[in-house]
Amino acid sequence: MPVYHCLIQQNSLTAEQKRDVSREITRIHGEVTGAPSIFVEVIFDEVPRGDWFTGGQPSSRSIIQAAIRAGRTDEKKARLMAEISSSWKRVTGQREEDLEIAVADFPARYLMRGGMLLPEDGEEQQWLARLKAAAGD
């Protein structure tokens, strides 16, 4: 957690663009929230052309649905979305008008990774140490 689910038109991005977008989202999320990069998941789903419509018309849009831990201010969420939108445009060449970003947040206690509930904001390093110890590393 966080998970950034990127819905895109089929064949609209190259593998390199996807990699670059994922790196940018990871960097931005870490800078804005302070979360370690190891927490960030970026997933691309490609929708076949002709299967996506906006307002009943064929669409050229992309959507990023982000699920993040609660505790971020509205200002941080707005910054997160604005910086991701700007980097998306730079990496993909797609107009920002054709990108929709939605952020939903969940209490850390509702999320689990590695059999452990996720830490509250600011407790990430201790959590990572416990996870590493539990894995026997």
C-alpha positions in Angstrom: 0.0 0.0 0.0 -0.3 2.6 -1.6 -1.7 1.1 -4.8 -1.9 3.2 -8.0 -4.1 1.5 -10.5 -3.6 3.0 -13.9 -6.3 2.3 -16.5 -5.1 3.1 -20.0 -6.1 2.5 -23.6 -4.5 -0.6 -25.0 -1.1 0.0 -26.6 -1.2 3.7 -25.6 2.1 3.5 -23.6 5.3 1.7 -24.2 7.0 -0.5 -21.6 9.5 2.3 -21.1 6.8 4.9 -20.5 5.1 2.6 -18.0 8.4 2.1 -16.2 9.0 5.8 -16.2 5.5 6.6 -14.9 5.8 4.0 -12.2 9.1 5.5 -11.1 7.6 9.0 -11.1 4.6 8.0 -9.1 6.9 6.2 -6.6 9.1 9.2 -6.3 6.3 11.7 -5.9 4.4 9.6 -3.4 7.5 9.3 -1.2 8.3 13.0 -1.4 4.8 14.1 -0.6 3.9 11.5 2.1 7.3 10.4 3.4 6.4 6.7 2.8 9.2 4.4 1.8 9.3 3.5 -1.9 9.0 -0.2 -1.1 5.3 0.6 -0.1 4.3 1.9 -3.5 2.6 -0.4 -6.0 1.8 0.8 -9.6 -0.4 -1.5 -11.8 -1.3 -0.9 -15.4 -4.5 -2.3 -16.9 -5.0 -1.9 -20.6 -8.5 -1.6 -22.0 -9.1 -2.6 -25.6 -9.9 0.3 -27.9 -13.6 0.4 -28.4 -14.3 -0.8 -24.9 -14.0 2.6 -23.2 -16.5 5.4 -23.4 -16.8 8.9 -21.8 -20.2 10.5 -22.1 -21.3 7.7 -24.4 -18.5 8.4 -26.9 -15.3 6.5 -27.6 -12.7 7.8 -25.1 -9.0 8.5 -25.2 -8.8 9.1 -21.4 -6.6 7.5 -18.8 -7.5 7.0 -15.1 -5.3 6.6 -12.1 -7.1 5.3 -9.0 -5.0 5.6 -5.9 -5.6 3.8 -2.6 -3.4 5.3 0.1 -3.2 5.2 3.9 -5.3 7.7 5.7 -3.7 10.6 7.6 -2.6 12.8 4.6 -4.0 16.3 4.6 -6.2 17.5 1.8 -3.3 19.7 0.7 -0.9 16.8 0.5 -3.5 14.8 -1.5 -4.0 17.8 -3.9 -0.2 18.1 -4.3 0.1 14.4 -4.9 -2.5 14.5 -7.7 -1.1 17.7 -9.3 2.5 16.4 -9.4 1.4 13.0 -10.7 -0.7 14.7 -13.4 2.2 16.9 -14.5 4.7 14.0 -14.6 2.1 11.8 -16.5 1.9 14.5 -19.2 5.6 14.9 -19.4 6.3 11.1 -19.7 3.3 10.0 -21.8 2.6 13.2 -23.9 -1.1 12.8 -23.0 -3.0 16.0 -22.2 -3.8 16.5 -18.6 -7.4 17.1 -19.6 -7.5 13.4 -20.6 -6.2 12.1 -17.3 -8.4 11.6 -14.3 -6.9 10.9 -10.9 -8.9 9.7 -7.8 -7.4 9.2 -4.4 -9.2 7.2 -1.7 -7.6 6.7 1.7 -8.0 3.9 4.2 -6.9 3.6 7.9 -3.7 1.6 8.1 -5.4 -0.9 10.3 -7.6 -1.9 7.3 -4.5 -2.9 5.2 -2.2 -5.8 5.5 1.1 -6.8 3.9 3.3 -9.7 4.8 0.8 -10.8 7.4 1.1 -7.5 9.3 -1.2 -4.6 9.5 0.4 -1.5 7.9 1.9 1.1 10.1 0.5 4.5 11.0 2.1 7.4 9.3 5.6 8.0 10.8 6.0 4.3 12.0 7.2 2.9 8.7 10.8 2.2 9.7 9.9 0.2 12.8 7.3 -1.7 10.8 9.8 -2.6 8.1 12.3 -3.8 10.7 9.6 -6.1 12.2 8.7 -7.3 8.7 12.3 -8.1 8.0 12.7 -9.9 11.3 9.5 -11.9 10.7 10.9 -13.0 7.3 14.2 -14.1 9.0 16.3 -11.7 7.0 
